[in-house]
Amino acid sequence: MTDPVEQDETCPVCEGNLRLLGFLLCLREDDQKRVCKTPLWCRACDRVWTRWADRPDPLVDDPMPESLKRSLLRR
């Protein structure tokens, strides 16, 4: 089985492929809505990037606890 890779989306730092880790339901502070974030992981530099699922915003370098990142990667 291959990793789910985001098509045409590369890491802003190293140009590696990004892997979708799933969806995280979060409270967005600017409008007080519960919205999913999409965490994307770069295997090459081991960084996690996120964006709001309902907005075409640029990727944000989003520090994620190592334990959460590893649990998402095990799926």
C-alpha contacts under 8 A as a table, 3 or more apart, distances in Angstrom:
res1	aa1	res2	aa2	distance
3	D	19	R	6.71
4	P	19	R	5.65
4	P	20	L	6.08
5	V	17	N	6.66
5	V	18	L	5.67
5	V	19	R	4.41
5	V	20	L	6.18
6	E	9	E	5.59
6	E	10	T	7.96
6	E	17	N	7.37
6	E	18	L	5.78
6	E	19	R	5.96
6	E	20	L	6.38
9	E	17	N	6.79
9	E	18	L	6.42
10	T	15	E	5.00
10	T	16	G	5.42
10	T	17	N	4.92
10	T	18	L	5.64
11	C	14	C	5.63
11	C	15	E	4.56
11	C	16	G	5.20
11	C	17	N	6.33
11	C	18	L	6.21
11	C	42	C	6.31
12	P	15	E	5.92
14	C	44	A	7.33
14	C	45	C	6.88
16	G	42	C	6.16
16	G	43	R	7.20
16	G	44	A	5.72
16	G	45	C	7.71
17	N	42	C	6.03
17	N	43	R	7.31
17	N	44	A	7.74
18	L	40	L	5.63
18	L	41	W	5.29
18	L	42	C	4.76
18	L	43	R	7.29
19	R	40	L	5.28
19	R	41	W	5.05
19	R	42	C	6.37
19	R	43	R	7.77
20	L	38	T	7.11
20	L	39	P	6.21
20	L	40	L	4.63
20	L	41	W	6.52
21	L	38	T	7.31
21	L	39	P	5.62
21	L	40	L	5.81
21	L	41	W	6.83
21	L	72	L	5.96
21	L	73	L	6.69
22	G	38	T	6.21
22	G	39	P	6.53
22	G	72	L	7.57
23	F	36	C	5.76
23	F	37	K	5.67
23	F	38	T	4.95
23	F	39	P	6.73
24	L	36	C	5.16
24	L	37	K	5.15
24	L	38	T	6.55
24	L	39	P	7.60
25	L	34	R	6.51
25	L	35	V	5.62
25	L	36	C	4.30
25	L	37	K	6.36
26	C	34	R	5.47
26	C	35	V	5.56
26	C	36	C	5.88
26	C	37	K	6.80
27	L	32	Q	6.20
27	L	33	K	5.69
27	L	34	R	4.47
27	L	35	V	6.31
28	R	31	D	6.15
28	R	32	Q	5.34
28	R	33	K	5.46
28	R	34	R	6.15
28	R	35	V	6.61
29	E	32	Q	5.04
29	E	33	K	7.44
35	V	52	W	7.07
35	V	53	A	7.17
35	V	54	D	7.47
36	C	52	W	6.14
36	C	53	A	5.51
36	C	54	D	7.68
37	K	50	T	6.31
37	K	51	R	5.60
37	K	52	W	4.53
37	K	53	A	5.38
38	T	50	T	5.40
38	T	51	R	5.64
38	T	52	W	6.31
38	T	53	A	5.89
39	P	48	V	6.36
39	P	49	W	5.69
39	P	50	T	4.45
39	P	51	R	7.04
40	L	48	V	5.55
40	L	49	W	5.10
40	L	50	T	5.95
41	W	46	D	6.70
41	W	47	R	5.79
41	W	48	V	4.48
41	W	49	W	6.32
42	C	45	C	5.84
42	C	46	D	5.27
42	C	47	R	5.46
42	C	48	V	6.46
43	R	46	D	4.99
43	R	47	R	7.45
47	R	61	D	7.61
48	V	61	D	6.39
48	V	62	D	6.06
48	V	63	P	6.79
48	V	64	M	7.03
49	W	59	L	5.80
49	W	60	V	5.32
49	W	61	D	4.71
49	W	62	D	5.44
50	T	59	L	5.52
50	T	60	V	5.28
50	T	61	D	6.66
50	T	62	D	6.11
51	R	55	R	7.53
51	R	56	P	7.77
51	R	57	D	6.30
51	R	58	P	6.78
51	R	59	L	5.37
51	R	60	V	6.26
52	W	55	R	5.49
52	W	56	P	7.56
52	W	57	D	7.08
53	A	56	P	7.72
64	M	68	L	6.86
64	M	69	K	6.39
65	P	68	L	5.40
65	P	69	K	6.32
66	E	69	K	5.09
66	E	70	R	6.11
67	S	70	R	5.25
67	S	71	S	6.18
68	L	71	S	5.13
68	L	72	L	6.25
69	K	72	L	5.25
69	K	73	L	6.23
70	R	73	L	4.98
70	R	74	R	6.28
71	S	74	R	5.28
71	S	75	R	7.14
72	L	75	R	5.78
